[in-house]
């Protein structure tokens, strides 16, 4: 697993961030962040960090699992997690506690206020997510495996493709192949959209049959050892008219230009602008309705966002997607997406699947 042996050093790197907030301890409640800092993969957990201790709280279902996966002190809650955790806050004489402002439920926040009475609560936003933007070599290796599984599942599924299949048939075939190749699960619900429905950027697969002479858009991701991959390809089922082929050429040129712009020191805004400028040259920029990409890792959407307002500068070790798209209502949509890692001198496209138009 990518987390093995790294949790302790990650916690060390986090300490200065919550000390800046003048808090004597930090509460982590977002499960991806709990996993990142402790190695624990269960569905119920919270992490309490002080200057010299790391306490992992979970319920009795995960007692053995938590001890096996994590190097933290494991505490098993006998009741509500926040109630038991609050006892430890008092026991450790914590006077100020930073918590994840955007990653805690209303109920947990209320229980914390009730049971940790007298403790000064300080909202902290994005501290762990900031650390997670830069992947370690082990994380990148795991993401590469996830990408390979994803691409292989795509290729295998299309060997069994028939025009009579429904969108749901193809989505099921893809996700079955992912599992057979070693994925824990799909990273998100696989998008399969044919014909005019491909103009819906986040269409859900339906029982509609895939008809000839139309576009077929597939957006899919595998989750391997907790790490996600993401890829979109658009194929032609039979013949396409010149207008649709021009759309495809525009998106392909936009995607290639944006990938070429990815390098350390370049802002996410500039990468997004590069993709849009190519589409503007084709007169299609207004049909591009989302950002050019996003970070990914333990979650399918992470920082940084590769969009118009994201001024974060790319750094080596960041893993992002590049996915421009054009969507014409009543005709269809084209999107091409790769998973890309920023390297010291540029970038490496991890997705091996061909991007030139495939005619089925």
SULKAVEN-V506071 format. One record per residue. N is the residue number from 0. RES is the residue in three letters. SS is DSSP state (hx for helix, st for strand, lp for the rest). Layout:
N&RES&SS / N&RES&SS
This chain:
0&UNK&lp / 1&UNK&lp / 2&UNK&lp / 3&UNK&lp / 4&UNK&lp / 5&UNK&lp / 6&UNK&hx / 7&UNK&hx / 8&UNK&hx / 9&UNK&hx / 10&UNK&hx / 11&UNK&hx / 12&UNK&hx / 13&UNK&hx / 14&UNK&hx / 15&UNK&hx / 16&UNK&hx / 17&UNK&hx / 18&UNK&hx / 19&UNK&hx / 20&UNK&lp / 21&UNK&lp / 22&UNK&lp / 23&UNK&lp / 24&UNK&st / 25&UNK&st / 26&UNK&st / 27&UNK&st / 28&UNK&lp / 29&UNK&lp / 30&UNK&hx / 31&UNK&hx / 32&UNK&hx / 33&UNK&hx / 34&UNK&hx / 35&UNK&hx / 36&UNK&hx / 37&UNK&hx / 38&UNK&lp / 39&UNK&lp / 40&UNK&lp / 41&UNK&lp / 42&UNK&lp / 43&UNK&lp / 44&UNK&lp / 45&UNK&st / 46&UNK&st / 47&UNK&st / 48&UNK&st / 49&UNK&lp / 50&UNK&lp / 51&UNK&lp / 52&UNK&lp / 53&UNK&st / 54&UNK&st / 55&UNK&st / 56&UNK&st / 57&UNK&st / 58&UNK&lp / 59&UNK&hx / 60&UNK&hx / 61&UNK&hx / 62&UNK&hx / 63&UNK&hx / 64&UNK&hx / 65&UNK&hx / 66&UNK&hx / 67&UNK&hx / 68&UNK&hx / 69&UNK&lp / 70&UNK&lp / 71&UNK&lp / 72&UNK&st / 73&UNK&st / 74&UNK&st / 75&UNK&st / 76&UNK&lp / 77&UNK&lp / 78&UNK&lp / 79&UNK&lp / 80&UNK&hx / 81&UNK&hx / 82&UNK&hx / 83&UNK&hx / 84&UNK&hx / 85&UNK&hx / 86&UNK&hx / 87&UNK&hx / 88&UNK&hx / 89&UNK&hx / 90&UNK&hx / 91&UNK&lp / 92&UNK&lp / 93&UNK&lp / 94&UNK&lp / 95&UNK&st / 96&UNK&st / 97&UNK&st / 98&UNK&st / 99&UNK&st / 100&UNK&lp / 101&UNK&lp / 102&UNK&lp / 103&UNK&lp / 104&UNK&lp / 105&UNK&hx / 106&UNK&hx / 107&UNK&hx / 108&UNK&hx / 109&UNK&hx / 110&UNK&hx / 111&UNK&hx / 112&UNK&hx / 113&UNK&hx / 114&UNK&hx / 115&UNK&lp / 116&UNK&lp / 117&UNK&lp / 118&UNK&lp / 119&UNK&st / 120&UNK&st / 121&UNK&st / 122&UNK&st / 123&UNK&st / 124&UNK&lp / 125&UNK&lp / 126&UNK&hx / 127&UNK&hx / 128&UNK&hx / 129&UNK&hx / 130&UNK&hx / 131&UNK&hx / 132&UNK&lp / 133&UNK&lp / 134&UNK&lp / 135&UNK&lp / 136&UNK&hx / 137&UNK&hx / 138&UNK&hx / 139&UNK&hx / 140&UNK&hx / 141&UNK&hx / 142&UNK&hx / 143&UNK&hx / 144&UNK&hx / 145&UNK&hx / 146&UNK&hx / 147&UNK&hx / 148&UNK&hx / 149&UNK&hx / 150&UNK&hx / 151&UNK&hx / 152&UNK&hx / 153&UNK&hx / 154&UNK&hx / 155&UNK&hx / 156&UNK&hx / 157&UNK&hx / 158&UNK&hx / 159&UNK&lp / 160&UNK&lp / 161&UNK&lp / 162&UNK&lp / 163&UNK&lp / 164&UNK&lp / 165&UNK&st / 166&UNK&hx / 167&UNK&hx / 168&UNK&hx / 169&UNK&hx / 170&UNK&hx / 171&UNK&hx / 172&UNK&hx / 173&UNK&hx / 174&UNK&hx / 175&UNK&hx / 176&UNK&hx / 177&UNK&hx / 178&UNK&hx / 179&UNK&hx / 180&UNK&lp / 181&UNK&lp / 182&UNK&lp / 183&UNK&lp / 184&UNK&st / 185&UNK&st / 186&UNK&lp / 187&UNK&lp / 188&UNK&lp / 189&UNK&lp / 190&UNK&st / 191&UNK&st / 192&UNK&st / 193&UNK&st / 194&UNK&hx / 195&UNK&hx / 196&UNK&hx / 197&UNK&hx / 198&UNK&hx / 199&UNK&lp / 200&UNK&lp / 201&UNK&lp / 202&UNK&lp / 203&UNK&lp / 204&UNK&lp / 205&UNK&lp / 206&UNK&lp / 207&UNK&lp / 208&UNK&st / 209&UNK&lp / 210&UNK&lp / 211&UNK&lp / 212&UNK&lp / 213&UNK&st / 214&UNK&st / 215&UNK&st / 216&UNK&st / 217&UNK&st / 218&UNK&st / 219&UNK&st / 220&UNK&lp / 221&UNK&st / 222&UNK&st / 223&UNK&st / 224&UNK&lp / 225&UNK&lp / 226&UNK&st / 227&UNK&st / 228&UNK&lp / 229&UNK&lp / 230&UNK&st / 231&UNK&st / 232&UNK&st / 233&UNK&st / 234&UNK&st / 235&UNK&st / 236&UNK&st / 237&UNK&lp / 238&UNK&lp / 239&UNK&lp / 240&UNK&lp / 241&UNK&hx / 242&UNK&hx / 243&UNK&hx / 244&UNK&hx / 245&UNK&hx / 246&UNK&hx / 247&UNK&hx / 248&UNK&hx / 249&UNK&hx / 250&UNK&hx / 251&UNK&hx / 252&UNK&hx / 253&UNK&hx / 254&UNK&hx / 255&UNK&hx / 256&UNK&hx / 257&UNK&hx / 258&UNK&hx / 259&UNK&hx / 260&UNK&hx / 261&UNK&lp / 262&UNK&lp / 263&UNK&lp / 264&UNK&lp / 265&UNK&lp / 266&UNK&st / 267&UNK&hx / 268&UNK&hx / 269&UNK&hx / 270&UNK&hx / 271&UNK&hx / 272&UNK&hx / 273&UNK&hx / 274&UNK&hx / 275&UNK&hx / 276&UNK&hx / 277&UNK&hx / 278&UNK&hx / 279&UNK&hx / 280&UNK&hx / 281&UNK&lp / 282&UNK&lp / 283&UNK&lp / 284&UNK&hx / 285&UNK&hx / 286&UNK&hx / 287&UNK&lp / 288&UNK&lp / 289&UNK&lp / 290&UNK&lp / 291&UNK&lp / 292&UNK&st / 293&UNK&st / 294&UNK&st / 295&UNK&lp / 296&UNK&lp / 297&UNK&lp / 298&UNK&lp / 299&UNK&lp / 300&UNK&lp / 301&UNK&st / 302&UNK&st / 303&UNK&st / 304&UNK&st / 305&UNK&st / 306&UNK&lp / 307&UNK&lp / 308&UNK&lp / 309&UNK&lp / 310&UNK&lp / 311&UNK&lp / 312&UNK&st / 313&UNK&lp / 314&UNK&lp / 315&UNK&lp / 316&UNK&lp / 317&UNK&lp / 318&UNK&st / 319&UNK&st / 320&UNK&st / 321&UNK&st / 322&UNK&lp / 323&UNK&lp / 324&UNK&st / 325&UNK&st / 326&UNK&st / 327&UNK&st / 328&UNK&lp / 329&UNK&lp / 330&UNK&lp / 331&UNK&st / 332&UNK&st / 333&UNK&st / 334&UNK&st / 335&UNK&lp / 336&UNK&st / 337&UNK&st / 338&UNK&st / 339&UNK&st / 340&UNK&st / 341&UNK&st / 342&UNK&st / 343&UNK&lp / 344&UNK&lp / 345&UNK&st / 346&UNK&st / 347&UNK&st / 348&UNK&st / 349&UNK&lp / 350&UNK&lp / 351&UNK&lp / 352&UNK&lp / 353&UNK&lp / 354&UNK&lp / 355&UNK&lp / 356&UNK&lp / 357&UNK&lp / 358&UNK&st / 359&UNK&lp
